[in-house]
Amino acid sequence: MTWAVKNILDPMNATDYGAGLIGADMNPLSTGFPSWDRACVGTGGMGLANWWYVVIGGASNAGKTQLLWHLLRQAWEQEMYPGLITMEVPMTGVQRSVYSRVTSFSYNDLLAASWQDGGAEKTERLTKEVSEYSGDYRALLVAEHDGAPTVGQILDMCYALKESGCAVIGLDHLQLIKGHGEIADLATEVSEELRRFAHREKILVLALSQLNRLASRERDRMPISQDLYGGVSMESNANQCVLVDHSLMIPDLQYTHLKRTRLILDKNREGPNRVVMNVEMNFATGVWREGMADEERLWIPDR
């Protein structure tokens, strides 16, 4: 191991530091949530910086995968060439989910049983619509791993995505990574390696994490970062931890594809902590939005 020792009170080192801040390329990703972006003080309120490691936590079926999809969509709309490492959903499942949101085909339209009647014409139409949507700059690279990969295999996939031009990488999800020892030890290793990769390669890493079993069962309270499955080490390496609040899940009675919940920016090295945001999930488009000030009543559950 090579150590760097520097006298930071040497005026020349102060000059080097200041010069390094001039024109620094943070390439921030706007999250689409004004409150979250504003809480990113390190980027001047413009969103997530390209060297951050961000953990997205939530109970099973709380919507964390849908939130990752939203952020990846933000990335490809901002021409950031995002990548996804999928360990749970097969490649065809990812394609079906994305195509149902960017073309005129519904999710059920894209099932094999629905495709048999006029499949050749449907394939031609699908190809045309995906081409029209992607244009010259929209892209999503997907690396599929069959089974539980090791930390080393995950890093290999991260570097492969980096070499392909990705500026944002999403992982779904951390508890599927294989290793030796207790879950807390593995969580420490995974989190440290992903943080180092993000910081070293200047690539934003978004990693999903389950909550521990006790927190997942406690449906009457907001989750906190310490509830992440793997313990304190899971969040201690992250620049930010944002949690989907499973204690508040309000379906829209008129529009069944809409559901409302809260996001909690619980840990934030780059600005204020415990920022709570009312958000609406749109399962038809995959786009989430933050509630407006005059919509507070929509996030009050009927008792």
C-alpha positions as CSV (number, residue, x, y, z in Angstrom):
1,M,0.0,0.0,0.0
2,T,1.3,3.5,-0.9
3,W,0.7,6.3,1.5
4,A,0.6,10.0,0.6
5,V,1.7,12.4,3.3
6,K,1.1,16.1,2.8
7,N,1.4,19.2,4.9
8,I,-1.9,20.8,4.2
9,L,-0.9,24.0,6.0
10,D,1.8,24.6,3.4
11,P,0.6,27.6,1.3
12,M,1.5,25.8,-1.9
13,N,-0.8,22.9,-1.0
14,A,-3.6,25.4,-0.3
15,T,-3.0,26.9,-3.8
16,D,-3.2,23.4,-5.4
17,Y,-6.4,22.7,-3.5
18,G,-8.1,26.0,-4.6
19,A,-6.9,25.5,-8.2
20,G,-8.4,22.0,-8.2
21,L,-11.8,23.4,-7.3
22,I,-11.9,25.8,-10.3
23,G,-14.0,24.2,-13.0
24,A,-14.3,20.9,-11.1
25,D,-16.5,18.6,-13.1
26,M,-19.1,17.2,-10.8
27,N,-21.5,16.2,-13.6
28,P,-24.5,16.2,-11.2
29,L,-27.6,14.1,-11.8
30,S,-30.8,16.0,-11.1
31,T,-33.1,13.6,-9.2
32,G,-36.3,15.1,-10.3
33,F,-37.2,16.0,-6.7
34,P,-36.5,19.7,-6.0
35,S,-36.1,19.1,-2.2
36,W,-33.5,16.3,-2.8
37,D,-31.5,18.4,-5.3
38,R,-31.5,21.4,-2.9
39,A,-30.2,19.2,-0.1
40,C,-27.1,18.4,-2.3
41,V,-25.1,21.4,-1.0
42,G,-21.9,19.9,-2.4
43,T,-23.1,20.4,-5.9
44,G,-24.7,23.8,-5.3
45,G,-28.2,22.2,-5.1
46,M,-28.0,20.6,-8.6
47,G,-28.3,17.0,-7.6
48,L,-26.1,13.9,-7.0
49,A,-22.4,14.3,-7.8
50,N,-20.5,11.9,-10.1
51,W,-18.3,10.5,-7.4
52,W,-21.0,9.8,-4.8
53,Y,-22.1,6.4,-3.5
54,V,-25.8,6.6,-2.7
55,V,-27.8,3.8,-0.9
56,I,-31.5,3.6,-1.5
57,G,-33.2,1.5,1.2
58,G,-36.7,0.1,1.7
59,A,-38.8,-2.8,2.8
60,S,-39.8,-5.4,0.2
61,N,-42.4,-4.1,-2.3
62,A,-42.0,-0.6,-0.9
63,G,-41.0,0.8,-4.3
64,K,-37.2,1.1,-4.1
65,T,-36.7,-0.6,-7.4
66,Q,-39.2,1.7,-9.0
67,L,-37.3,4.6,-7.5
68,L,-34.0,3.3,-9.1
69,W,-35.8,3.1,-12.4
70,H,-36.9,6.7,-12.0
71,L,-33.3,7.8,-11.3
72,L,-31.9,5.8,-14.3
73,R,-34.5,7.5,-16.5
74,Q,-33.4,10.8,-15.2
75,A,-29.9,9.9,-16.2
76,W,-30.6,8.8,-19.7
77,E,-32.8,11.9,-20.3
78,Q,-29.8,13.9,-19.1
79,E,-27.5,12.1,-21.6
80,M,-25.5,10.4,-18.9
81,Y,-25.5,6.9,-20.4
82,P,-26.6,5.0,-17.2
83,G,-25.9,1.3,-16.5
84,L,-27.8,-1.3,-14.5
85,I,-26.4,-4.4,-12.8
86,T,-29.4,-6.7,-12.3
87,M,-29.2,-9.7,-10.1
88,E,-32.9,-10.4,-9.5
89,V,-34.8,-9.4,-12.7
90,P,-33.7,-11.1,-15.9
91,M,-32.6,-9.1,-18.9
92,T,-36.0,-9.8,-20.7
93,G,-37.8,-8.5,-17.6
94,V,-35.8,-5.3,-17.7
95,Q,-36.5,-4.9,-21.4
96,R,-40.2,-5.4,-20.9
97,S,-40.3,-2.9,-18.0
98,V,-38.5,-0.2,-20.0
99,Y,-40.3,-0.8,-23.3
100,S,-43.7,-0.6,-21.6
101,R,-42.7,2.9,-20.4
102,V,-41.2,4.4,-23.5
103,T,-43.4,2.9,-26.2
104,S,-47.1,2.6,-26.9
105,F,-47.0,-1.1,-25.7
106,S,-48.3,-1.9,-22.2
107,Y,-46.5,-4.3,-19.9
108,N,-49.1,-7.0,-20.7
109,D,-48.8,-6.4,-24.4
110,L,-45.1,-7.4,-24.1
111,L,-45.8,-10.8,-22.7
112,A,-45.2,-13.9,-24.9
113,A,-48.8,-14.9,-24.8
114,S,-50.0,-11.5,-26.1
115,W,-47.3,-11.4,-28.8
116,Q,-48.3,-14.5,-30.8
117,D,-51.0,-12.8,-32.8
118,G,-49.2,-10.5,-35.3
119,G,-45.9,-10.9,-33.7
120,A,-43.8,-9.9,-36.7
121,E,-45.7,-6.7,-37.2
122,K,-45.5,-5.9,-33.5
123,T,-41.8,-6.6,-33.5
124,E,-41.3,-4.1,-36.3
125,R,-43.4,-1.5,-34.6
126,L,-41.6,-2.0,-31.3
127,T,-38.2,-1.6,-33.0
128,K,-39.4,1.6,-34.7
129,E,-40.8,3.1,-31.5
130,V,-37.7,2.3,-29.4
131,S,-35.5,3.8,-32.2
132,E,-37.6,7.0,-32.2
133,Y,-37.4,7.3,-28.4
134,S,-33.7,6.6,-28.0
135,G,-32.6,8.9,-30.8
136,D,-29.0,9.9,-30.8
137,Y,-28.4,10.1,-27.0
138,R,-30.7,8.0,-24.8
139,A,-29.2,4.7,-23.7
140,L,-29.4,2.2,-20.9
141,L,-26.7,-0.5,-20.6
142,V,-27.7,-3.6,-18.6
143,A,-25.3,-6.2,-17.1
144,E,-27.1,-9.3,-16.1
145,H,-25.7,-11.8,-13.5
146,D,-27.4,-15.1,-13.1
147,G,-27.3,-15.9,-9.4
148,A,-25.4,-14.3,-6.5
149,P,-22.2,-12.6,-7.7
150,T,-19.1,-12.0,-5.5
151,V,-17.9,-8.5,-4.7
152,G,-15.1,-9.0,-7.2
153,Q,-17.6,-9.9,-10.0
154,I,-19.7,-6.8,-9.2
155,L,-16.6,-4.6,-9.4
156,D,-15.7,-6.3,-12.7
157,M,-19.1,-5.4,-14.1
158,C,-18.8,-1.8,-12.7
159,Y,-15.5,-1.4,-14.6
160,A,-17.0,-3.0,-17.7
161,L,-19.9,-0.4,-17.6
162,K,-17.4,2.4,-17.0
163,E,-15.4,1.3,-20.1
164,S,-18.7,1.4,-22.1
165,G,-19.1,5.1,-21.1
166,C,-21.5,4.9,-18.1
167,A,-21.6,7.9,-15.8
168,V,-24.2,6.4,-13.5
169,I,-24.4,2.8,-12.3
170,G,-27.4,1.2,-10.5
171,L,-27.3,-2.1,-8.5
172,D,-30.4,-4.1,-7.6
173,H,-29.7,-5.2,-4.9
174,L,-26.9,-5.4,-2.3
175,Q,-28.1,-8.3,-0.3
176,L,-27.8,-10.6,-3.4
177,I,-24.0,-10.2,-3.5
178,K,-22.2,-13.3,-2.2
179,G,-19.4,-13.4,0.3
180,H,-17.9,-15.0,3.3
181,G,-18.8,-14.5,7.0
182,E,-21.7,-12.7,8.6
183,I,-23.9,-10.3,6.7
184,A,-22.5,-7.3,8.7
185,D,-19.0,-8.2,7.5
186,L,-20.1,-8.6,3.9
187,A,-22.0,-5.3,4.1
188,T,-18.9,-3.6,5.2
189,E,-16.8,-5.1,2.4
190,V,-19.4,-4.3,-0.3
191,S,-20.1,-0.8,0.9
192,E,-16.4,0.1,1.1
193,E,-15.6,-1.3,-2.3
194,L,-18.4,0.5,-4.0
195,R,-17.5,3.7,-2.2
196,R,-13.9,3.4,-3.4
197,F,-15.0,2.7,-6.9
198,A,-17.3,5.7,-7.1
199,H,-14.7,8.1,-5.6
200,R,-11.8,6.7,-7.6
201,E,-13.6,6.5,-11.0
202,K,-15.8,9.6,-10.6
203,I,-19.0,7.6,-11.3
204,L,-22.2,8.0,-9.4
205,V,-23.2,4.6,-7.8
206,L,-26.8,4.0,-6.8
207,A,-27.3,0.8,-4.7
208,L,-30.5,-0.7,-3.5
209,S,-30.7,-2.2,0.0
210,Q,-33.3,-4.2,1.9
211,L,-34.3,-3.3,5.4
212,N,-33.7,-5.8,8.2
213,R,-36.6,-8.1,9.0
214,L,-37.7,-6.3,12.2
215,A,-37.8,-2.9,10.4
216,S,-39.6,-4.4,7.4
217,R,-42.4,-5.7,9.7
218,E,-42.8,-2.4,11.6
219,R,-45.2,-0.8,9.2
220,D,-46.2,2.0,11.6
221,R,-43.0,4.0,11.7
222,M,-40.6,5.7,9.3
223,P,-37.5,3.7,8.6
224,I,-34.0,5.1,9.5
225,S,-30.6,4.3,8.0
226,Q,-29.7,2.0,10.9
227,D,-32.6,-0.3,9.7
228,L,-30.6,-1.2,6.5
229,Y,-29.9,-4.9,6.3
230,G,-26.3,-5.1,7.2
231,G,-26.1,-2.6,10.0
232,V,-24.3,0.6,10.4
233,S,-21.6,-0.2,7.9
234,M,-24.1,-0.2,5.1
235,E,-24.8,3.5,5.6
236,S,-21.5,4.7,7.0
237,N,-19.8,4.5,3.7
238,A,-22.5,6.2,1.7
239,N,-22.6,9.9,0.8
240,Q,-26.3,9.7,1.1
241,C,-29.0,7.2,2.3
242,V,-32.5,7.8,1.0
243,L,-35.3,5.6,2.3
244,V,-38.8,4.8,0.9
245,D,-41.3,5.1,3.8
246,H,-43.3,2.0,3.9
247,S,-45.4,3.4,6.8
248,L,-47.2,5.6,4.4
249,M,-48.5,4.0,1.2
250,I,-51.6,5.7,-0.3
251,P,-53.1,4.4,-3.5
252,D,-55.0,6.8,-5.7
253,L,-58.6,5.7,-5.8
254,Q,-59.2,7.3,-9.2
255,Y,-56.0,6.4,-11.0
256,T,-54.8,2.9,-10.1
257,H,-51.3,3.4,-11.5
258,L,-50.6,6.1,-9.0
259,K,-49.4,5.7,-5.4
260,R,-48.1,8.2,-2.8
261,T,-45.5,7.7,-0.2
262,R,-42.6,9.7,1.4
263,L,-38.8,9.7,0.7
264,I,-36.5,10.3,3.7
265,L,-33.0,11.6,3.0
266,D,-31.9,10.3,6.3
267,K,-28.1,10.4,6.0
268,N,-26.5,13.2,4.0
269,R,-22.8,14.1,4.1
270,E,-23.4,16.7,1.5
271,G,-26.1,18.8,3.2
272,P,-29.0,18.6,5.6
273,N,-30.2,15.3,7.1
274,R,-33.7,14.0,7.7
275,V,-35.2,15.7,4.7
276,V,-38.7,14.3,4.2
277,M,-40.4,14.5,0.8
278,N,-43.9,13.7,-0.2
279,V,-43.7,11.8,-3.6
280,E,-46.0,10.3,-6.1
281,M,-45.1,7.1,-8.0
282,N,-46.5,6.6,-11.5
283,F,-46.2,2.9,-12.3
284,A,-47.4,3.5,-15.9
285,T,-44.5,5.8,-16.9
286,G,-42.0,5.0,-14.2
287,V,-41.7,8.7,-13.4
288,W,-41.9,9.9,-9.8
289,R,-42.6,13.5,-8.8
290,E,-42.5,15.5,-5.6
291,G,-45.8,16.8,-4.2
292,M,-46.5,20.5,-4.4
293,A,-47.1,22.7,-1.3
294,D,-50.9,22.9,-2.1
295,E,-51.2,19.1,-2.4
296,E,-50.4,18.2,1.3
297,R,-53.9,16.8,1.7
298,L,-53.1,14.0,-0.8
299,W,-50.6,12.6,1.6
300,I,-52.9,12.4,4.6
301,P,-54.2,8.9,4.9
302,D,-57.9,8.3,5.6
303,R,-58.4,7.1,9.1
